Amino acid sequence: MFTRSLIPDREPARSSGRESARSRALRAARQALRVLATELGTPTGPGTPLFGHVRSRRLRRLPYFVAFAFTVFLLPSTMGVLTDYGFRGELAGWLVGGLAIAQTVPLLLAVTRPLQAWWVIFSADILCAMALLGTGGTEGRAWPWPPPVIVGYLVLMLALSLRERRRTLIAVWLTTGAVGFLFAPMTPDRSDGTGVLLFVLTGVLLLMGASLRERGAVQRKLREQETISEAERARRTLLEERTRIARELHDVVAHHMSVITVQADSAPYRISGIPKEAQEEFGAIAATARESLAEMRRLLGVLRSEETERHHGPEKTPQPGIGQLPKLVEGTVRAGVPVELALPEKLPTLEPAVDLSAYRIVQEALANVVRHAPGARARVSVTATADRSRLTVLVVNSVPPAPSAPLEPSGTGHGLIGMRERVRLVDGSLDTGPLPDGGFRVAARLPLSSSPPTAKDSATT
């Protein structure tokens, strides 16, 4: 009878399992080493100085000054310490000088390329620790990292933490600890724990530097976002003001288009003996005017906000002009602001756009007085030049007698932005600014007849 033993069958299985575990461990170790080499060999932003984004010139120069100061301080200190460790002779002098230079001078490189400087300094530190093993002067002294080596390495860690990403800093920290751990059993009677000390101090400094760097990056992003938001807010304010002006001008242009339509339609009935060709021409003019008016109404529907349309409905109130300035001044006086008004005896005939712009400029200027200088005396004057070509609108307010709360928290427009847009629309000029006595002045010069926009204005719009 034949009996087959199962023991030999199990041994290959256990052996292959052990080989599989070993291969997985080796594969994981190779992958970890590959990641470590990648992180240690890929610097972030090489060539960019530390604090290069700071506006202050002194802060931009600070890393260079710190690196130079530590280099000047550590170079002779390192040479003196290495000499005390037992390096003697001409050859030893060259070795001490070379090691000291390699351990300190690359700190100047750390300002722009800290990871490359780490490779040079850390390699020099390892060579220095191995060279100290051949001397007899390490008894009772710090090994493998003498005090100048620790100080220079920590300065390097500060520069490294302010530049490199977090995974690179972890790789540097682990590499520092691994080298110190490997040196410890080589001479247990000489090692005094400097490897552990450097490992702990390196971790603390890298953590602090990385936290400061990330905090600075967050603050820069917040400042950039605030700048973008401010620009968008200013742009939105400008567009809203242009939209409001366009809605107001719609009523002015629509009135003229309606007059053209009515005159063209009624011409054959008002004027006798018009040829048939002229009647057809008047009919074409009326049709074109009606079509243009319809297009303007569509444009107004696009410009008018949904909120205004829903709550207030279409705007049907006639647009005001300088003839309504006395009523505007009376309302401002009732609000508690003393205002003087000076108008010419005979108001000049203005184009509707100029008339509306003059009124709105005065309205917004008085609203600014109410909001920003309550109680201050204001003076409004409207004058025409001698050649009757331009109209000057001047609003001046003095310093308020005592600070008080604003009487009108909200205005009708967007302040100086709206004034500039209205003046630009009619090809005028605006001059605003504080007065020597502390008051404020708004001076607008408008043409008595608005000129059509030029090609340059159209391109700007």
C-alpha positions in Angstrom: 0.0 0.0 0.0 1.4 3.4 -1.0 1.0 6.4 1.3 1.9 9.9 0.1 3.2 12.3 2.6 1.9 15.8 2.6 4.8 17.5 4.3 7.0 17.9 1.2 4.1 19.5 -0.6 3.8 22.2 2.1 7.4 23.3 2.2 7.5 24.8 -1.3 4.3 26.7 -0.6 5.8 28.2 2.6 9.1 28.9 0.8 7.3 30.6 -2.1 5.3 32.6 0.4 8.4 33.8 2.1 10.0 34.7 -1.2 6.8 36.6 -2.2 6.9 38.6 1.0 10.6 39.4 0.6 10.0 40.5 -3.0 7.2 42.7 -1.9 9.3 44.2 0.8 12.2 44.8 -1.7 9.8 46.3 -4.2 8.3 48.7 -1.5 11.8 49.7 -0.4 12.9 50.4 -4.0 9.8 52.5 -4.5 10.4 54.4 -1.3 14.0 55.1 -2.3 12.8 56.2 -5.8 10.3 58.6 -4.2 13.0 59.8 -1.8 15.4 60.4 -4.6 12.8 62.2 -6.7 11.9 64.6 -3.8 15.5 65.3 -3.0 16.4 65.9 -6.6 13.5 68.1 -7.7 13.9 71.7 -6.3 11.0 74.1 -6.2 11.5 77.4 -8.0 15.3 77.2 -8.4 16.9 80.6 -8.9 14.1 82.6 -7.3 15.5 84.5 -4.2 13.8 84.0 -0.8 11.5 86.9 -0.1 11.7 87.8 -3.8 7.9 88.6 -3.9 8.2 91.1 -1.1 7.8 94.8 -2.1 10.2 96.1 0.5 13.8 96.3 -0.8 15.2 95.8 2.7 13.2 92.6 3.2 14.4 91.3 -0.1 18.0 91.8 0.9 17.6 90.3 4.3 18.2 86.6 3.3 21.5 87.7 1.6 22.6 89.5 4.7 21.8 86.6 7.0 23.5 84.1 4.8 26.6 86.3 4.5 26.7 86.9 8.3 26.5 83.2 9.2 29.1 82.3 6.5 31.5 84.8 7.9 30.9 83.6 11.4 30.9 79.9 10.8 33.8 79.5 8.5 36.6 80.4 11.0 34.7 78.7 13.8 34.4 75.4 11.8 38.1 75.5 10.9 39.1 76.1 14.6 36.9 73.3 15.9 38.1 70.8 13.3 41.7 71.8 14.1 41.0 71.1 17.8 39.7 67.7 17.0 43.2 66.6 16.0 43.8 67.6 12.4 47.5 68.3 12.1 50.0 68.8 9.3 49.9 70.4 5.9 47.6 67.8 4.4 45.3 68.1 7.3 45.2 71.8 6.9 44.0 71.5 3.3 41.4 69.0 4.5 40.2 71.2 7.3 40.0 74.2 4.9 38.1 72.3 2.2 35.6 70.8 4.7 35.0 74.1 6.4 34.4 75.9 3.0 32.1 73.1 1.8 30.1 73.3 5.1 29.6 77.0 5.3 30.0 78.8 1.9 27.0 77.1 0.3 24.8 79.0 2.7 25.1 81.8 0.2 23.7 79.5 -2.4 20.8 78.7 -0.1 19.2 82.1 -0.8 18.3 81.1 -4.3 18.8 77.3 -4.4 18.4 75.8 -0.9 18.0 72.2 -2.0 21.2 72.2 -4.0 23.0 73.9 -1.1 21.7 71.1 1.2 23.2 68.4 -1.1 26.7 70.1 -0.8 26.5 70.9 2.9 25.1 67.5 4.0 27.6 65.6 1.9 30.4 67.7 3.5 29.0 67.1 7.0 29.0 63.3 6.3 32.6 63.4 5.1 33.6 65.5 8.1 32.1 63.0 10.5 33.9 60.1 8.8 37.2 62.1 8.8 36.8 62.8 12.5 36.8 59.0 13.1 40.5 58.9 12.1 41.5 61.4 14.7 42.0 60.9 18.3 40.4 64.2 19.3 36.7 63.1 19.5 37.0 61.8 23.0 34.6 63.8 25.2 33.6 66.0 22.2 30.4 66.2 20.1 30.3 63.7 17.3 29.2 63.1 14.5 27.9 66.7 14.4 30.1 69.4 16.0 28.4 72.6 17.2 29.3 74.7 14.1 27.9 72.0 11.9 24.6 72.0 13.8 24.3 75.7 13.7 25.0 75.9 9.9 22.7 73.0 9.2 19.8 74.6 11.1 20.3 77.9 9.2 20.1 75.8 6.0 16.9 74.1 7.2 15.3 77.5 7.7 16.0 78.5 4.1 14.9 75.1 2.9 11.6 75.2 4.8 10.8 78.6 3.3 11.1 77.3 -0.3 10.5 73.6 -0.7 7.3 71.6 -0.6 6.2 69.5 2.4 7.2 66.1 0.9 10.7 67.4 0.2 11.1 68.6 3.7 10.0 65.3 5.1 12.5 63.5 2.9 15.3 65.8 4.1 14.3 65.2 7.7 14.2 61.5 7.4 17.5 61.4 5.6 19.1 63.5 8.4 17.8 61.1 11.0 18.8 58.0 9.0 22.4 59.2 8.7 22.6 60.0 12.4 21.1 56.6 13.2 23.7 54.8 11.1 26.6 56.7 12.7 25.5 56.0 16.3 26.5 52.2 16.4 29.8 52.9 14.7 31.4 54.4 17.8 29.1 54.1 20.7 31.8 55.4 23.1 32.2 58.6 21.2 28.7 59.5 20.2 27.0 61.9 22.7 23.6 62.1 21.1 24.2 64.9 18.6 22.6 62.8 15.9 19.3 62.7 17.9 19.6 66.4 18.8 20.1 67.4 15.2 17.2 65.2 14.1 14.8 66.8 16.6 15.9 70.4 16.0 15.7 69.9 12.3 12.2 68.6 12.5 11.1 71.5 14.7 12.7 74.1 12.5 11.3 72.6 9.3 7.8 72.5 10.8 8.0 76.1 11.9 9.4 77.3 8.6 6.8 75.4 6.5 4.0 76.8 8.7 5.3 80.3 8.1 5.7 79.7 4.4 2.1 78.3 4.0 0.7 81.1 6.1 2.5 83.7 3.9 1.2 81.9 0.8 -2.4 82.1 2.1 -2.0 85.8 2.9 -0.7 86.5 -0.5 -3.6 84.7 -2.1 -6.1 86.6 0.1 -4.5 89.9 -1.0 -4.6 88.9 -4.6 -8.3 87.9 -4.2 -9.0 91.2 -2.5 -7.3 93.1 -5.4 -9.3 91.1 -7.9 -12.6 91.6 -6.0 -11.9 95.4 -5.7 -11.2 95.6 -9.5 -14.4 93.6 -10.2 -16.4 95.8 -7.9 -15.1 99.0 -9.5 -15.8 97.5 -13.0 -19.3 96.5 -11.9 -20.0 100.0 -10.5 -18.9 101.5 -13.7 -21.1 99.2 -15.8 -24.1 99.9 -13.5 -23.7 103.6 -13.8 -23.4 103.4 -17.6 -26.5 101.3 -17.7 -28.4 103.8 -15.6 -27.3 106.7 -17.9 -28.3 104.7 -21.0 -31.8 104.1 -19.6 -32.2 107.8 -18.9 -30.9 108.8 -22.4 -33.4 106.3 -23.9 -36.2 108.6 -22.9 -34.5 111.6 -24.5 -33.8 109.8 -27.8 -37.2 108.1 -27.8 -38.9 111.5 -27.6 -37.0 112.7 -30.7 -37.7 109.5 -32.6 -41.4 109.8 -31.8 -41.5 113.4 -33.1 -39.8 112.3 -36.3 -42.4 109.5 -36.8 -45.3 111.8 -36.2 -44.0 114.5 -38.5 -43.3 112.0 -41.3 -46.7 110.3 -40.9 -48.6 113.6 -40.8 -46.6 115.4 -43.5 -49.0 114.4 -46.4 -52.0 115.7 -44.5 -50.4 118.9 -43.3 -48.7 119.9 -46.5 -50.8 120.0 -49.7 -49.5 119.2 -53.1 -46.8 116.7 -52.1 -45.8 114.5 -55.0 -46.4 110.8 -54.7 -42.6 110.1 -54.5 -42.3 112.5 -51.6 -45.2 110.8 -49.8 -43.5 107.5 -50.2 -40.3 109.0 -48.9 -42.0 110.3 -45.8 -43.6 106.9 -45.3 -40.2 105.2 -45.5 -38.8 107.7 -43.0 -41.7 107.0 -40.6 -41.2 103.2 -40.9 -37.5 103.5 -40.3 -38.1 105.7 -37.2 -40.7 103.2 -35.8 -38.3 100.4 -36.4 -35.5 102.3 -34.7 -37.8 103.1 -31.7 -38.7 99.4 -31.4 -35.0 98.4 -31.4 -34.4 101.0 -28.7 -37.1 99.6 -26.5 -35.5 96.1 -26.9 -32.2 97.6 -25.9 -33.8 99.2 -22.9 -35.3 95.9 -21.8 -31.8 94.4 -21.8 -30.3 97.3 -19.8 -33.0 97.5 -17.2 -32.4 95.2 -14.3 -35.0 92.5 -13.5 -35.3 93.8 -9.9 -36.2 97.4 -11.1 -38.6 96.1 -13.7 -40.4 93.8 -11.2 -40.8 96.3 -8.3 -41.0 99.6 -10.0 -42.1 98.9 -13.5 -41.1 100.9 -16.6 -39.6 104.4 -16.0 -42.1 106.9 -17.4 -41.1 110.0 -15.5 -39.8 112.9 -17.7 -36.0 113.4 -17.2 -35.1 116.6 -15.3 -32.8 119.4 -16.3 -31.2 122.5 -14.9 -34.7 124.1 -14.8 -35.5 121.8 -11.9 -32.3 122.8 -9.9 -34.2 125.2 -7.6 -36.5 122.4 -6.5 -33.5 120.1 -5.9 -31.8 122.8 -3.8 -34.9 123.3 -1.8 -35.0 119.6 -1.0 -31.4 119.6 0.1 -31.9 122.6 2.3 -34.8 120.8 4.0 -32.4 117.9 4.6 -30.2 120.3 6.8 -27.6 121.4 4.3 -27.5 125.2 3.6 -27.1 125.6 -0.2 -26.8 128.7 -2.3 -27.9 128.6 -5.9 -26.7 130.9 -8.7 -28.4 130.6 -12.1 -28.2 132.9 -15.1 -31.1 135.2 -15.6 -32.0 133.5 -18.9 -31.4 129.8 -19.0 -29.6 128.7 -22.2 -31.2 126.2 -24.5 -29.5 122.9 -24.0 -29.5 119.6 -25.7 -31.5 117.0 -23.7 -28.4 115.0 -22.9 -26.4 118.0 -21.7 -29.4 119.3 -19.7 -29.8 115.9 -18.0 -26.1 115.5 -17.3 -25.9 119.0 -15.7 -28.8 118.2 -13.4 -27.4 114.7 -12.4 -24.0 116.2 -11.7 -25.4 118.7 -9.3 -27.7 116.1 -7.7 -24.8 113.7 -7.1 -22.5 116.4 -5.8 -25.1 117.6 -3.3 -25.8 114.0 -2.3 -22.0 113.6 -1.6 -22.1 116.7 0.6 -25.0 115.2 2.6 -23.2 111.8 3.0 -19.6 113.0 3.6 -19.9 116.5 5.0 -23.3 116.9 6.7 -23.9 120.5 7.9 -21.3 122.0 5.5 -22.4 125.0 3.4 -22.6 124.4 -0.3 -22.8 126.7 -3.3 -24.1 125.7 -6.7 -23.5 127.9 -9.8 -24.4 127.4 -13.4 -22.8 129.8 -15.9 -22.3 130.0 -19.7 -19.2 131.2 -21.4 -19.2 134.5 -23.3 -19.3 132.8 -26.6 -22.2 130.6 -25.5 -20.2 127.5 -26.4 -19.8 125.8 -23.0 -21.7 125.5 -19.7 -19.9 125.5 -16.4 -21.5 123.7 -13.5 -19.7 124.4 -10.2 -20.5 122.8 -6.8 -18.4 123.8 -3.8 -18.8 122.9 -0.2 -16.9 124.1 2.9 -15.7 122.2 5.9 -18.6 121.1 8.2 -18.7 123.1 11.5 -18.8 119.9 13.6 -18.7 116.2 12.8 -22.1 114.5 12.8 -23.8 111.4 11.4 -24.7 111.3 7.7 -28.2 112.6 6.9 -28.5 110.5 3.7 -26.9 107.1 3.9 -27.5 106.3 0.2 -27.2 108.4 -3.0 -28.7 108.3 -6.4 -25.6 107.1 -8.2 -22.1 106.0 -7.8 -20.4 109.4 -7.0 -17.5 110.5 -9.1 -17.8 107.5 -11.4 -21.2 108.6 -12.5 -20.1 112.2 -13.0 -17.2 111.2 -15.2 -19.3 109.0 -17.3 -21.9 111.7 -17.9 -19.3 114.3 -18.7 -17.5 111.9 -21.1 -20.8 111.1 -22.8 -21.4 114.7 -23.9 -17.7 115.4 -24.6 -17.1 117.6 -21.6 -14.6 117.8 -18.8 -14.7 117.3 -15.1 -12.4 118.6 -12.4 -12.8 117.5 -8.8 -10.6 117.7 -5.7 -10.2 119.1 -2.2 -9.9 122.8 -1.5 -7.1 124.4 0.5 -9.4 125.2 3.4 -10.6 121.5 3.6 -13.7 121.7 1.5 -14.4 120.0 -1.9 -15.0 121.2 -5.4 -16.8 119.7 -8.4 -16.5 121.6 -11.7 -18.0 120.3 -14.9 -17.7 122.0 -18.3 -20.3 120.8 -20.7 -20.9 121.9 -24.4 -24.1 123.7 -25.0 -24.7 121.3 -27.9 -23.6 117.7 -27.5 -21.3 116.4 -30.2 -21.5 112.9 -31.6 -19.1 110.4 -30.2 -15.8 110.1 -32.1 -14.3 106.8 -33.3 -11.9 106.9 -30.4 -14.7 107.2 -27.9 -16.6 104.4 -29.6 -13.5 102.2 -29.4 -13.1 103.1 -25.7 -16.7 102.3 -24.9 
